[in-house]
Amino acid sequence: MRKFKEIKMSGKATYGFSDKHNTVVGVELDNSHDIIRVHWLLGTAPVAEDLFYVLLADKDVRTMIARYQVKGRQYPFLVKKRRGPSGDVDLNLFVGKPKGGFSVTKKVQSLHITCFGKLSDVIDDEDKIIDMYIGDFVEIVAKELELTGGIPSPEDLLEKVREDVEYIPARKIEDISDFKNEVTKIL
């Protein structure tokens, strides 16, 4: 089962000519495969830390996280954090497995946070900024937010958000089913 949510975040601009910024993201939760997808829909790129706190406070995301924590992981993992010279951050999740007397490692997920604290790398032409297994999301976000002592309550997480957050009605693909490509012939 998939759930769709839209979240509007408004806050103080981190750079540029404007004092405020608006971001709208679409959150798609695929419960049958434990996948979280975040689509950048409108406005400026989302502030990574604020988006992470909002997602971790969401009840449906928390349900997926609880399921992940019971299920565990198939392969051992390591999250590496690299800070670039401009202040940008790369978060990479690697998995490893033994093979004979050797080890085989592979990067399976990554997130890039700009020097302005924003998630802006687009993975594909659908503008997904997060598209990963919930367990990989948990481990990457826990590393970035330094959540070593457990996850705070939803209320405590939302208090950390520097932006105004509002769930808005999700506009799904079916909402444009009556749109058309054919031009109207008036000449």
Secondary structure, DSSP 8 states (H G I E B T S, - for coil): -EEEEEEEEEEE-SSSS-SEEEEEEEEEEETTTTEEEEEEEEES--BHHHHHHHHHH-HHHHHHHHHHHHH--SS-EEEEEEE-TTS-EEEEEEEEEEETTEEEEEEEEEEEE-TTSBB----STT-EEEEEEHHHHHHHHHHHHT--S----HHHHHHH--SEEEEE----GGGGTT---S-----
